[in-house]
Amino acid sequence: MPRLDVFGSDGRLVGSYLYLLLCSEDEGPIYVKVGISKDPISRLRHLKTHCPLPAQYLFVSRVRSRDVARRIEKRVLKGAGKWRAEGEWLKLSLADKPDFNELLRSVVSIYTTPDWPLRWDRISVTELCRHDKARQLGAMYRVKRLGQSYSDFMKHGGLLTDS
C-alpha cells in the first residue's frame, strides 16, 4: 500500500491533496467523487458510506497549496459537467473513461511544474480497510492483554503532561 506523506516531522498533517474516489460494481457505471482534503485517508472513511456502490480505489495527488487544489477541483468538475450525478459525484460509463482521463490530464498539466510534478497514488480501498481492521484488532488485543487498567488509562487520555 502506498504511504502518503501527510505528516510532518512534528506529527501534524501537512499538505493539500486532490483525490478521486472510484466506486463501481461489475460492468456497471463508475461513480467518481472529486475533492480536496488535508487528510484523504480520513476523508475516504467518511465518503465510502455515501456512495451507493462499493468503493474500489482512492487516487490521491499532493498539490502545492489548498488554493491550487481548489482550482484543479473546480476545473475538473466544470469540464465533467455532462457526467455530473449529484454534488461533486460524477457518473461515468466504461466508454466515458478515456474522455474523463483526458480531461483530468489536461487540467492537471496546467498546474504541473518541474519542481512540483503532480502524480497520482492509487490506494485499494479493500487493502486500506483490511489494514484498518488489523490495527483495530491489535488495539483490542493490547487492551485485553494489559487489562482494564490500561483501558481506563487510555480512555482518560494516557499520560498527563501537566505536573
PyMOL commands that set and color helices and strands:
alter all, ss='L'
color gray80, all
select helices_A, chain A and resi 40-47+66-79+81-83+94-111+125-155
alter helices_A, ss='H'
color red, helices_A
select strands_A, chain A and resi 16-24+30-37+55-63+84-86+89-92+121-124
alter strands_A, ss='S'
color yellow, strands_A
deselect
rebuild
show_as cartoon
